[in-house]
């Protein structure tokens, strides 16, 4: 029972992050599903894709009401990403995952620094 | 064209590292497509909805999705998303960027250790 309540609370937090930053929330969903609800890694990753759907659709609907969603770009991004996933699945089987993971970690730190720097200096936006 | 490249990269990274597409889409919309924070994050969320829908259907066909567990975390998350999007409208662009950068940095560190 407590596990269900804890999982629900973590799900709620993941939803706040999803709405706030436009990310999927898999960051929190996957560990919650494995550590709190005891799913295997594969089942957790698959299940997190279903779990994010209500939050992503509700969040996108709210954002549409706030006038922030650019619909055509979202469609283009979504369709292209689905193609990218197919390619990624093929490549994942050929390359050593551990090295890639570390490279991606470094890349994320660099990008984070760049976004913070840009915010700090006051960015020039495209209209 | 730029959006196609961003989408492809997001899909590629998400398949390779199991990160959500959003952690790739939002930075690229901000830094490459020069979107403002709110449109970048809102547009990313709409794209994530599509990507997850296709992913969930694909995995469901393989029988790897646990619907009950998905409901336990996913339904509270939908309520959370209403709160998150409302909160986002109250925050300054700079605050959003810096908070998002902190989230990315935390993820980056987690992938390194």
gemmi code that builds the backbone of each chain (N, CA, C; Angstrom):
import gemmi

chains = {
    "A": [
        ("UNK", (0.820, -1.203, 0.000), (0.000, 0.000, 0.000), (0.859, 1.260, 0.000)),
        ("UNK", (1.881, 1.254, 0.923), (2.767, 2.422, 0.974), (3.541, 2.584, -0.316)),
        ("UNK", (3.896, 1.453, -0.919), (4.633, 1.515, -2.187), (3.778, 2.200, -3.248)),
        ("UNK", (2.463, 1.874, -3.257), (1.571, 2.485, -4.252), (1.458, 3.988, -4.026)),
        ("UNK", (1.344, 4.380, -2.741), (1.226, 5.809, -2.426), (2.511, 6.536, -2.818)),
        ("UNK", (3.663, 5.924, -2.471), (4.950, 6.537, -2.822), (5.079, 6.666, -4.329)),
        ("UNK", (4.699, 5.605, -5.064), (4.801, 5.632, -6.528), (3.896, 6.720, -7.106)),
        ("UNK", (2.686, 6.847, -6.525), (1.758, 7.877, -6.987), (2.319, 9.276, -6.766)),
        ("UNK", (2.926, 9.486, -5.593), (3.507, 10.801, -5.292), (4.651, 11.121, -6.259)),
        ("UNK", (5.527, 10.132, -6.487), (6.641, 10.350, -7.411), (6.120, 10.613, -8.817)),
        ("UNK", (5.026, 9.917, -9.175), (4.400, 10.161, -10.475), (3.923, 11.600, -10.585)),
        ("UNK", (3.315, 12.086, -9.509), (2.852, 13.475, -9.491), (3.988, 14.454, -9.682)),
        ("UNK", (5.110, 14.201, -9.015), (6.286, 15.072, -9.156), (6.808, 15.020, -10.598)),
        ("UNK", (6.837, 13.808, -11.174), (7.292, 13.658, -12.563), (6.397, 14.483, -13.496)),
        ("UNK", (5.093, 14.493, -13.191), (4.154, 15.263, -14.005), (4.406, 16.759, -13.906)),
        ("UNK", (4.722, 17.229, -12.703), (5.039, 18.652, -12.527), (6.256, 19.015, -13.381)),
        ("UNK", (7.304, 18.170, -13.316), (8.514, 18.412, -14.111), (8.189, 18.407, -15.604)),
        ("UNK", (7.329, 17.456, -16.012), (6.956, 17.360, -17.425), (6.257, 18.645, -17.869)),
        ("UNK", (5.322, 19.124, -17.053), (4.594, 20.335, -17.408), (5.476, 21.560, -17.366)),
        ("UNK", (6.364, 21.590, -16.396), (7.213, 22.760, -16.181), (8.263, 22.899, -17.278)),
        ("UNK", (8.903, 21.777, -17.649), (10.053, 21.854, -18.553), (9.820, 21.211, -19.921)),
        ("UNK", (8.689, 20.577, -20.138), (8.428, 19.977, -21.443), (9.216, 18.715, -21.715)),
        ("UNK", (9.714, 18.077, -20.645), (10.400, 16.797, -20.816), (9.419, 15.681, -20.466)),
        ("UNK", (9.770, 14.455, -20.808), (8.813, 13.370, -20.650), (8.533, 12.967, -19.220)),
        ("UNK", (9.528, 13.074, -18.361), (9.335, 12.602, -17.001), (9.822, 11.169, -16.803)),
        ("UNK", (10.346, 10.574, -17.864), (10.905, 9.225, -17.773), (12.054, 9.168, -16.780)),
        ("UNK", (12.700, 10.332, -16.593), (13.764, 10.496, -15.604), (13.322, 9.958, -14.244)),
        ("UNK", (12.094, 10.242, -13.863), (11.579, 9.791, -12.576), (10.734, 8.528, -12.689)),
        ("UNK", (10.038, 8.381, -13.828), (9.148, 7.229, -13.980), (9.912, 5.912, -13.904)),
        ("UNK", (11.026, 5.841, -14.648), (11.728, 4.559, -14.745), (12.264, 4.102, -13.385)),
        ("UNK", (12.987, 4.971, -12.631), (13.419, 4.533, -11.296), (12.244, 4.199, -10.366)),
        ("UNK", (11.147, 4.948, -10.466), (9.988, 4.657, -9.617), (9.433, 3.267, -9.917)),
        ("UNK", (9.327, 2.967, -11.216), (8.761, 1.674, -11.613), (9.671, 0.509, -11.209)),
        ("UNK", (11.002, 0.713, -11.293), (11.909, -0.388, -10.933), (12.061, -0.487, -9.412)),
        ("UNK", (12.383, 0.639, -8.762), (12.744, 0.578, -7.340), (11.525, 0.485, -6.424)),
        ("UNK", (10.437, 1.183, -6.775), (9.271, 1.197, -5.872), (8.276, 0.099, -6.234)),
        ("UNK", (8.016, -0.077, -7.529), (7.008, -1.069, -7.924), (7.620, -2.404, -8.369)),
        ("UNK", (8.963, -2.468, -8.428), (9.626, -3.739, -8.654), (9.580, -4.291, -10.075)),
        ("UNK", (9.390, -3.392, -11.073), (9.416, -3.862, -12.460), (10.869, -4.052, -12.920)),
        ("UNK", (11.073, -4.903, -13.945), (12.407, -5.038, -14.535), (12.706, -3.782, -15.355)),
        ("UNK", (13.982, -3.575, -15.673), (14.380, -2.375, -16.422), (13.618, -2.274, -17.750)),
        ("UNK", (13.544, -3.384, -18.481), (12.866, -3.371, -19.783), (11.382, -3.040, -19.622)),
        ("UNK", (10.727, -3.712, -18.666), (9.306, -3.437, -18.437), (9.085, -2.009, -17.979)),
        ("UNK", (10.014, -1.490, -17.164), (9.878, -0.121, -16.660), (10.002, 0.891, -17.799)),
        ("UNK", (10.969, 0.665, -18.693), (11.152, 1.616, -19.802), (9.943, 1.588, -20.731)),
        ("UNK", (9.415, 0.393, -20.992), (8.228, 0.277, -21.838), (7.018, 0.914, -21.162)),
        ("UNK", (6.855, 0.612, -19.857), (5.695, 1.104, -19.122), (5.736, 2.619, -18.960)),
        ("UNK", (6.949, 3.184, -18.818), (7.048, 4.632, -18.627), (6.529, 5.386, -19.852)),
        ("UNK", (6.634, 4.762, -21.027), (6.119, 5.410, -22.244), (4.600, 5.522, -22.199)),
        ("UNK", (3.949, 4.502, -21.624), (2.490, 4.573, -21.475), (2.128, 5.538, -20.346)),
        ("UNK", (2.937, 5.496, -19.270), (2.647, 6.324, -18.095), (2.721, 7.815, -18.417)),
        ("UNK", (3.602, 8.192, -19.335), (3.777, 9.614, -19.633), (2.645, 10.162, -20.507)),
        ("UNK", (1.921, 9.258, -21.176), (0.899, 9.737, -22.125), (-0.127, 10.688, -21.511)),
        ("UNK", (-0.775, 10.321, -20.378), (-1.768, 11.268, -19.832), (-1.156, 12.633, -19.518)),
        ("UNK", (0.033, 12.648, -18.896), (0.667, 13.914, -18.531), (1.050, 14.715, -19.773)),
        ("UNK", (1.589, 14.029, -20.786), (2.027, 14.727, -21.996), (0.825, 15.320, -22.736)),
        ("UNK", (-0.260, 14.554, -22.828), (-1.431, 15.068, -23.556), (-2.133, 16.173, -22.764)),
        ("UNK", (-2.307, 15.953, -21.446), (-2.933, 16.997, -20.627), (-2.061, 18.256, -20.626)),
        ("UNK", (-0.740, 18.062, -20.465), (0.179, 19.200, -20.442), (0.177, 19.950, -21.767)),
        ("UNK", (0.209, 19.210, -22.868), (0.210, 19.846, -24.189), (-1.107, 20.592, -24.420)),
        ("UNK", (-2.202, 20.020, -23.930), (-3.513, 20.664, -24.061), (-3.540, 21.966, -23.254)),
        ("UNK", (-2.999, 21.948, -22.036), (-2.950, 23.171, -21.229), (-2.053, 24.217, -21.910)),
        ("UNK", (-0.908, 23.765, -22.412), (0.025, 24.676, -23.071), (-0.584, 25.277, -24.331)),
        ("UNK", (-1.430, 24.488, -24.999), (-2.131, 24.977, -26.187), (-3.060, 26.130, -25.764)),
        ("UNK", (-3.733, 25.928, -24.617), (-4.629, 26.967, -24.104), (-3.842, 28.218, -23.715)),
        ("UNK", (-2.616, 28.035, -23.214), (-1.786, 29.185, -22.865), (-1.172, 29.835, -24.112)),
        ("UNK", (-1.350, 29.190, -25.263), (-0.830, 29.745, -26.517), (0.655, 29.518, -26.745)),
        ("UNK", (1.222, 28.500, -26.100), (2.663, 28.271, -26.228), (3.057, 27.200, -27.239)),
        ("UNK", (2.102, 26.346, -27.636), (2.466, 25.229, -28.513), (2.514, 25.696, -29.961)),
        ("UNK", (3.608, 25.372, -30.644), (3.660, 25.585, -32.094), (3.394, 24.225, -32.723)),
        ("UNK", (2.177, 24.086, -33.249), (1.660, 22.773, -33.599), (2.413, 22.093, -34.744)),
        ("UNK", (2.639, 22.858, -35.827), (3.316, 22.241, -36.975), (4.732, 21.779, -36.621)),
        ("UNK", (5.535, 22.668, -35.975), (6.858, 22.189, -35.550), (6.775, 20.956, -34.652)),
        ("UNK", (5.785, 20.909, -33.759), (5.647, 19.744, -32.871), (5.406, 18.478, -33.693)),
        ("UNK", (4.565, 18.592, -34.726), (4.282, 17.443, -35.589), (5.543, 16.987, -36.314)),
        ("UNK", (6.287, 17.965, -36.882), (7.524, 17.636, -37.608), (8.508, 16.953, -36.668)),
        ("UNK", (8.678, 17.521, -35.463), (9.594, 16.944, -34.475), (9.186, 15.519, -34.134)),
        ("UNK", (7.900, 15.329, -33.883), (7.412, 14.015, -33.474), (7.644, 12.964, -34.539)),
        ("UNK", (7.302, 13.290, -35.773), (7.453, 12.318, -36.868), (8.932, 12.006, -37.100)),
        ("UNK", (9.783, 13.058, -37.103), (11.220, 12.845, -37.320), (11.806, 12.005, -36.185)),
        ("UNK", (11.363, 12.266, -34.950), (11.893, 11.534, -33.801), (11.573, 10.049, -33.891)),
        ("UNK", (10.386, 9.742, -34.411), (10.012, 8.331, -34.540), (10.985, 7.637, -35.499)),
        ("UNK", (11.372, 8.340, -36.573), (12.403, 7.815, -37.476), (13.726, 7.644, -36.750)),
        ("UNK", (14.073, 8.629, -35.922), (15.327, 8.571, -35.173), (15.376, 7.400, -34.210)),
        ("UNK", (14.233, 7.094, -33.607), (14.178, 5.971, -32.670), (14.516, 4.669, -33.395)),
        ("UNK", (13.929, 4.509, -34.575), (14.203, 3.292, -35.362), (15.705, 3.153, -35.617)),
        ("UNK", (16.352, 4.258, -36.041), (17.790, 4.240, -36.306), (18.559, 3.954, -35.015)),
        ("UNK", (18.141, 4.590, -33.910), (18.827, 4.420, -32.633), (18.819, 2.983, -32.156)),
        ("UNK", (17.691, 2.327, -32.346), (17.572, 0.931, -31.905), (18.592, 0.057, -32.642)),
        ("UNK", (18.768, 0.322, -33.955), (19.759, -0.432, -34.739), (21.178, -0.163, -34.239)),
        ("UNK", (21.509, 1.144, -34.045), (22.865, 1.527, -33.640), (23.195, 1.013, -32.243)),
        ("UNK", (22.203, 1.027, -31.352), (22.425, 0.629, -29.958), (23.013, -0.774, -29.880)),
        ("UNK", (22.677, -1.608, -30.862), (23.151, -2.993, -30.819), (24.600, -3.123, -31.294)),
        ("UNK", (25.117, -2.048, -31.939), (26.463, -2.130, -32.504), (27.530, -1.493, -31.629)),
        ("UNK", (27.138, -0.542, -30.768), (28.133, 0.253, -30.045), (28.162, -0.088, -28.559)),
        ("UNK", (29.360, 0.117, -27.925), (29.447, -0.125, -26.483), (28.682, 0.930, -25.696)),
        ("UNK", (27.631, 0.502, -25.005), (26.724, 1.430, -24.335), (27.368, 2.280, -23.260)),
        ("UNK", (28.330, 1.710, -22.551), (28.909, 2.407, -21.410), (29.651, 3.679, -21.833)),
        ("UNK", (30.460, 3.561, -22.900), (31.231, 4.697, -23.412), (30.281, 5.786, -23.891)),
        ("UNK", (29.256, 5.369, -24.647), (28.274, 6.312, -25.177), (27.575, 7.072, -24.063)),
        ("UNK", (27.215, 6.338, -23.018), (26.524, 6.936, -21.875), (27.343, 8.056, -21.260)),
        ("UNK", (28.641, 7.801, -21.086), (29.516, 8.800, -20.487), (29.664, 10.010, -21.400)),
        ("UNK", (29.818, 9.757, -22.693), (29.919, 10.857, -23.655), (28.661, 11.722, -23.594)),
        ("UNK", (27.522, 11.048, -23.519), (26.259, 11.786, -23.476), (26.150, 12.588, -22.180)),
        ("UNK", (26.651, 12.014, -21.080), (26.656, 12.731, -19.800), (27.447, 14.024, -19.906)),
        ("UNK", (28.634, 13.936, -20.537), (29.475, 15.131, -20.720), (28.743, 16.143, -21.602)),
        ("UNK", (28.157, 15.654, -22.675), (27.428, 16.527, -23.597), (26.315, 17.279, -22.860)),
        ("UNK", (25.594, 16.576, -21.991), (24.512, 17.218, -21.244), (25.034, 18.318, -20.340)),
        ("UNK", (26.190, 18.082, -19.717), (26.778, 19.110, -18.844), (27.148, 20.346, -19.664)),
        ("UNK", (27.722, 20.124, -20.843), (28.112, 21.245, -21.704), (26.866, 22.038, -22.117)),
        ("UNK", (25.830, 21.324, -22.525), (24.592, 21.993, -22.962), (23.957, 22.755, -21.797)),
        ("UNK", (23.963, 22.138, -20.611), (23.405, 22.799, -19.424), (24.131, 24.117, -19.163)),
        ("UNK", (25.464, 24.081, -19.269), (26.264, 25.290, -19.039), (25.915, 26.349, -20.074)),
        ("UNK", (25.730, 25.908, -21.312), (25.426, 26.834, -22.401), (24.065, 27.514, -22.186)),
        ("UNK", (23.072, 26.733, -21.762), (21.739, 27.299, -21.528), (21.774, 28.279, -20.356)),
        ("UNK", (22.482, 27.904, -19.296), (22.573, 28.783, -18.127), (23.287, 30.085, -18.497)),
        ("UNK", (24.355, 29.966, -19.272), (25.143, 31.129, -19.704), (24.290, 32.068, -20.553)),
        ("UNK", (23.515, 31.468, -21.466), (22.672, 32.246, -22.363), (21.594, 32.981, -21.563)),
        ("UNK", (21.023, 32.299, -20.567), (19.987, 32.920, -19.733), (20.583, 34.051, -18.913)),
        ("UNK", (21.799, 33.825, -18.457), (22.473, 34.799, -17.611), (22.734, 36.087, -18.372)),
        ("UNK", (23.185, 35.954, -19.622), (23.556, 37.120, -20.413), (22.363, 37.847, -21.006)),
        ("UNK", (21.199, 37.179, -21.003), (20.020, 37.787, -21.615), (20.051, 37.509, -23.101)),
        ("UNK", (19.231, 36.549, -23.551), (19.284, 36.059, -24.917), (18.541, 36.956, -25.915)),
        ("UNK", (18.966, 36.873, -27.154), (18.212, 37.500, -28.243), (17.353, 36.417, -28.884)),
        ("UNK", (16.046, 36.609, -28.890), (15.159, 35.576, -29.405), (14.796, 35.828, -30.859)),
        ("UNK", (14.595, 34.731, -31.582), (14.000, 34.841, -32.913), (12.514, 35.143, -32.720)),
        ("UNK", (11.954, 35.948, -33.574), (10.539, 36.305, -33.391), (9.647, 35.209, -33.931)),
    ],
    "B": [
        ("UNK", (13.436, 22.048, -41.945), (14.599, 21.163, -42.123), (15.363, 20.999, -40.812)),
        ("UNK", (15.563, 22.170, -40.145), (16.240, 22.146, -38.862), (15.434, 21.319, -37.852)),
        ("UNK", (14.107, 21.446, -37.940), (13.241, 20.713, -37.016), (13.321, 19.212, -37.262)),
        ("UNK", (13.431, 18.828, -38.554), (13.561, 17.404, -38.881), (14.830, 16.855, -38.241)),
        ("UNK", (15.941, 17.617, -38.357), (17.213, 17.181, -37.779), (17.100, 17.068, -36.256)),
        ("UNK", (16.453, 18.049, -35.633), (16.292, 18.018, -34.174), (15.471, 16.797, -33.763)),
        ("UNK", (14.385, 16.540, -34.500), (13.542, 15.390, -34.191), (14.297, 14.082, -34.336)),
        ("UNK", (15.054, 13.955, -35.432), (15.833, 12.735, -35.671), (16.821, 12.504, -34.529)),
        ("UNK", (17.547, 13.574, -34.156), (18.523, 13.462, -33.070), (17.848, 13.056, -31.768)),
        ("UNK", (16.692, 13.670, -31.493), (15.972, 13.370, -30.250), (15.584, 11.900, -30.210)),
        ("UNK", (15.073, 11.392, -31.325), (14.682, 9.988, -31.389), (15.874, 9.072, -31.212)),
        ("UNK", (16.972, 9.439, -31.888), (18.210, 8.655, -31.838), (18.727, 8.561, -30.408)),
        ("UNK", (18.867, 9.722, -29.754), (19.384, 9.750, -28.387), (18.459, 9.023, -27.436)),
        ("UNK", (17.153, 9.173, -27.653), (16.243, 8.555, -26.697), (16.305, 7.039, -26.825)),
        ("UNK", (16.507, 6.532, -28.032), (16.650, 5.077, -28.190), (17.987, 4.603, -27.631)),
        ("UNK", (19.054, 5.402, -27.805), (20.388, 4.975, -27.375), (20.555, 5.037, -25.863)),
        ("UNK", (19.974, 6.044, -25.233), (20.268, 6.265, -23.817), (19.059, 6.151, -22.919)),
        ("UNK", (17.896, 5.890, -23.500), (16.702, 5.774, -22.678), (16.299, 7.079, -22.025)),
        ("UNK", (16.800, 8.209, -22.534), (16.312, 9.492, -22.024), (15.071, 9.853, -22.821)),
        ("UNK", (14.212, 10.623, -22.210), (13.027, 11.061, -22.930), (13.469, 11.997, -24.046)),
        ("UNK", (12.685, 12.066, -25.103), (13.028, 12.966, -26.199), (13.142, 14.417, -25.749)),
        ("UNK", (12.407, 14.773, -24.702), (12.352, 16.164, -24.266), (13.684, 16.738, -23.830)),
        ("UNK", (14.525, 15.900, -23.208), (15.814, 16.398, -22.737), (16.729, 16.755, -23.906)),
        ("UNK", (16.416, 16.262, -25.099), (17.180, 16.620, -26.296), (16.460, 17.731, -27.067)),
        ("UNK", (15.136, 17.619, -27.169), (14.364, 18.584, -27.966), (14.433, 19.990, -27.360)),
        ("UNK", (14.240, 20.097, -26.047), (14.206, 21.433, -25.428), (15.529, 22.190, -25.615)),
        ("UNK", (16.693, 21.590, -25.288), (17.944, 22.331, -25.517), (18.139, 22.740, -26.970)),
        ("UNK", (17.794, 21.840, -27.904), (18.017, 22.174, -29.316), (17.060, 23.269, -29.780)),
        ("UNK", (15.818, 23.242, -29.300), (14.883, 24.317, -29.666), (15.373, 25.648, -29.099)),
        ("UNK", (15.946, 25.605, -27.902), (16.445, 26.835, -27.275), (17.684, 27.359, -27.994)),
        ("UNK", (18.668, 26.463, -28.197), (19.989, 26.911, -28.639), (20.122, 26.957, -30.157)),
        ("UNK", (19.470, 26.044, -30.855), (19.635, 25.970, -32.313), (18.499, 26.695, -33.039)),
        ("UNK", (17.254, 26.455, -32.604), (16.122, 27.080, -33.298), (15.750, 28.428, -32.673)),
        ("UNK", (16.444, 28.808, -31.584), (16.230, 30.113, -30.929), (14.780, 30.348, -30.514)),
        ("UNK", (14.154, 29.291, -29.988), (12.822, 29.446, -29.414), (12.951, 30.103, -28.046)),
        ("UNK", (11.899, 30.796, -27.661), (11.816, 31.288, -26.297), (11.483, 30.096, -25.382)),
        ("UNK", (11.714, 30.241, -24.081), (11.567, 29.108, -23.157), (10.186, 28.449, -23.226)),
        ("UNK", (9.127, 29.243, -23.058), (7.794, 28.632, -22.989), (7.408, 27.893, -24.284)),
        ("UNK", (7.531, 28.517, -25.459), (7.226, 27.767, -26.689), (8.113, 26.542, -26.871)),
        ("UNK", (9.399, 26.638, -26.493), (10.293, 25.480, -26.640), (9.779, 24.315, -25.798)),
        ("UNK", (9.441, 24.602, -24.544), (9.044, 23.534, -23.630), (7.651, 23.001, -23.963)),
        ("UNK", (6.748, 23.894, -24.380), (5.391, 23.470, -24.736), (5.399, 22.626, -26.006)),
        ("UNK", (6.167, 23.079, -27.006), (6.239, 22.353, -28.277), (6.899, 21.000, -28.066)),
        ("UNK", (7.921, 20.963, -27.210), (8.576, 19.698, -26.889), (7.584, 18.722, -26.251)),
        ("UNK", (6.766, 19.222, -25.329), (5.811, 18.338, -24.645), (4.811, 17.733, -25.635)),
        ("UNK", (4.363, 18.543, -26.598), (3.441, 18.023, -27.618), (4.129, 16.946, -28.457)),
        ("UNK", (5.421, 17.176, -28.777), (6.171, 16.176, -29.545), (6.366, 14.914, -28.714)),
        ("UNK", (6.663, 15.083, -27.415), (6.843, 13.933, -26.517), (5.566, 13.089, -26.474)),
        ("UNK", (4.412, 13.755, -26.474), (3.144, 13.019, -26.460), (3.064, 12.086, -27.665)),
        ("UNK", (3.434, 12.602, -28.847), (3.386, 11.774, -30.061), (4.385, 10.629, -30.002)),
        ("UNK", (5.628, 10.965, -29.588), (6.692, 9.959, -29.561), (6.337, 8.836, -28.587)),
        ("UNK", (5.827, 9.216, -27.404), (5.483, 8.208, -26.395), (4.327, 7.340, -26.861)),
        ("UNK", (3.390, 7.958, -27.568), (2.242, 7.193, -28.066), (2.727, 6.067, -28.979)),
        ("UNK", (3.601, 6.415, -29.918), (4.127, 5.398, -30.836), (4.949, 4.359, -30.073)),
        ("UNK", (5.784, 4.840, -29.129), (6.610, 3.915, -28.344), (5.766, 2.965, -27.515)),
        ("UNK", (4.728, 3.520, -26.878), (3.878, 2.687, -26.011), (3.150, 1.628, -26.833)),
        ("UNK", (2.666, 2.021, -28.016), (1.971, 1.057, -28.880), (2.941, -0.048, -29.305)),
        ("UNK", (4.171, 0.366, -29.704), (5.170, -0.610, -30.148), (5.487, -1.619, -29.044)),
        ("UNK", (5.793, -1.100, -27.835), (6.131, -1.994, -26.728), (4.931, -2.847, -26.304)),
        ("UNK", (3.721, -2.272, -26.400), (2.525, -3.026, -26.007), (2.366, -4.267, -26.864)),
        ("UNK", (2.715, -4.132, -28.148), (2.588, -5.277, -29.046), (3.526, -6.397, -28.625)),
        ("UNK", (4.654, -6.023, -27.955), (5.580, -7.035, -27.464), (5.211, -7.516, -26.068)),
        ("UNK", (4.156, -6.926, -25.488), (3.704, -7.356, -24.165), (4.583, -6.906, -23.022)),
        ("UNK", (5.340, -5.803, -23.206), (6.260, -5.376, -22.146), (5.713, -4.239, -21.291)),
        ("UNK", (4.512, -3.758, -21.634), (3.921, -2.649, -20.888), (3.008, -3.185, -19.784)),
        ("UNK", (3.159, -2.645, -18.574), (2.299, -3.021, -17.444), (1.289, -1.893, -17.210)),
        ("UNK", (0.049, -2.066, -17.717), (-0.922, -0.957, -17.663), (-1.254, -0.507, -16.245)),
        ("UNK", (-1.347, -1.442, -15.288), (-1.722, -1.055, -13.923), (-0.642, -0.161, -13.313)),
        ("UNK", (0.625, -0.561, -13.491), (1.732, 0.234, -12.959), (1.776, 1.599, -13.647)),
        ("UNK", (1.489, 1.607, -14.955), (1.478, 2.870, -15.694), (0.422, 3.811, -15.138)),
        ("UNK", (-0.742, 3.261, -14.748), (-1.816, 4.083, -14.203), (-1.431, 4.654, -12.838)),
        ("UNK", (-0.749, 3.828, -12.011), (-0.371, 4.269, -10.665), (0.502, 5.532, -10.718)),
        ("UNK", (1.453, 5.570, -11.644), (2.311, 6.759, -11.735), (1.785, 7.769, -12.749)),
        ("UNK", (1.112, 7.277, -13.797), (0.724, 8.149, -14.908), (-0.451, 9.063, -14.607)),
        ("UNK", (-1.428, 8.579, -13.830), (-2.593, 9.430, -13.544), (-2.251, 10.584, -12.594)),
        ("UNK", (-1.510, 10.328, -11.497), (-1.060, 11.473, -10.697), (-0.192, 12.430, -11.523)),
        ("UNK", (0.565, 11.873, -12.472), (1.432, 12.717, -13.298), (0.617, 13.689, -14.147)),
        ("UNK", (-0.565, 13.229, -14.610), (-1.405, 14.120, -15.420), (-1.853, 15.319, -14.584)),
        ("UNK", (-2.208, 15.055, -13.305), (-2.558, 16.158, -12.407), (-1.340, 17.049, -12.188)),
        ("UNK", (-0.179, 16.424, -12.026), (1.061, 17.177, -11.854), (1.354, 18.069, -13.045)),
        ("UNK", (1.031, 17.581, -14.238), (1.312, 18.350, -15.455), (0.479, 19.632, -15.497)),
        ("UNK", (-0.754, 19.563, -14.971), (-1.598, 20.764, -14.908), (-0.937, 21.799, -13.999)),
        ("UNK", (-0.428, 21.308, -12.854), (0.259, 22.196, -11.907), (1.534, 22.761, -12.542)),
        ("UNK", (2.314, 21.861, -13.174), (3.589, 22.267, -13.776), (3.419, 23.310, -14.861)),
        ("UNK", (2.439, 23.099, -15.745), (2.248, 24.067, -16.834), (1.750, 25.406, -16.283)),
        ("UNK", (0.881, 25.369, -15.253), (0.390, 26.617, -14.653), (1.545, 27.368, -13.988)),
        ("UNK", (2.392, 26.609, -13.278), (3.553, 27.199, -12.602), (4.493, 27.845, -13.623)),
        ("UNK", (4.653, 27.155, -14.769), (5.566, 27.666, -15.797), (5.171, 29.066, -16.267)),
        ("UNK", (3.849, 29.324, -16.340), (3.381, 30.626, -16.835), (3.765, 31.753, -15.871)),
        ("UNK", (4.025, 31.383, -14.597), (4.332, 32.396, -13.582), (5.818, 32.728, -13.507)),
        ("UNK", (6.653, 31.885, -14.121), (8.092, 32.033, -13.930), (8.727, 32.823, -15.077)),
        ("UNK", (9.774, 33.565, -14.758), (10.499, 34.330, -15.770), (11.298, 33.373, -16.652)),
        ("UNK", (11.523, 33.785, -17.909), (12.306, 32.973, -18.846), (13.650, 32.571, -18.256)),
        ("UNK", (14.313, 33.541, -17.634), (15.645, 33.279, -17.095), (15.588, 32.207, -16.011)),
        ("UNK", (14.585, 32.286, -15.150), (14.418, 31.283, -14.091), (14.202, 29.904, -14.693)),
        ("UNK", (13.344, 29.837, -15.727), (13.060, 28.553, -16.376), (14.330, 27.967, -16.971)),
        ("UNK", (15.099, 28.805, -17.679), (16.326, 28.328, -18.312), (17.308, 27.796, -17.286)),
        ("UNK", (17.495, 28.542, -16.218), (18.499, 28.137, -15.232), (18.047, 26.882, -14.489)),
        ("UNK", (16.762, 26.792, -14.165), (16.258, 25.584, -13.506), (16.384, 24.375, -14.430)),
        ("UNK", (16.086, 24.585, -15.726), (16.203, 23.482, -16.683), (17.663, 23.064, -16.843)),
        ("UNK", (18.566, 24.057, -16.881), (19.999, 23.751, -16.981), (20.443, 22.916, -15.777)),
        ("UNK", (19.913, 23.240, -14.594), (20.266, 22.477, -13.387), (19.783, 21.030, -13.509)),
        ("UNK", (18.562, 20.855, -14.042), (18.026, 19.507, -14.239), (18.899, 18.707, -15.210)),
        ("UNK", (19.289, 19.347, -16.325), (20.156, 18.684, -17.312), (21.499, 18.319, -16.692)),
        ("UNK", (22.058, 19.244, -15.926), (23.362, 18.995, -15.302), (23.263, 17.802, -14.353)),
        ("UNK", (22.162, 17.740, -13.580), (21.974, 16.616, -12.663), (21.909, 15.300, -13.434)),
        ("UNK", (21.193, 15.320, -14.571), (21.110, 14.115, -15.403), (22.474, 13.739, -15.956)),
        ("UNK", (23.219, 14.762, -16.395), (24.552, 14.525, -16.953), (25.451, 13.861, -15.932)),
        ("UNK", (25.423, 14.372, -14.700), (26.248, 13.799, -13.630), (25.829, 12.355, -13.371)),
        ("UNK", (24.495, 12.107, -13.381), (24.026, 10.749, -13.111), (24.497, 9.776, -14.185)),
        ("UNK", (24.626, 10.261, -15.436), (25.090, 9.365, -16.503), (26.589, 9.114, -16.401)),
        ("UNK", (27.313, 10.030, -15.762), (28.765, 9.887, -15.651), (29.167, 8.944, -14.524)),
        ("UNK", (28.380, 8.906, -13.459), (28.782, 8.082, -12.311), (28.074, 6.727, -12.297)),
    ],
}
model = gemmi.Model(1)
for chain_id, residues in chains.items():
    chain = gemmi.Chain(chain_id)
    for i, (resn, *xyz) in enumerate(residues, 1):
        res = gemmi.Residue()
        res.name, res.seqid = resn, gemmi.SeqId(i, " ")
        for name, pos in zip(("N", "CA", "C"), xyz):
            atom = gemmi.Atom()
            atom.name, atom.element = name, gemmi.Element(name[0])
            atom.pos, atom.b_iso = gemmi.Position(*pos), 0.0
            res.add_atom(atom)
        chain.add_residue(res)
    model.add_chain(chain)
structure = gemmi.Structure()
structure.add_model(model)
structure.setup_entities()
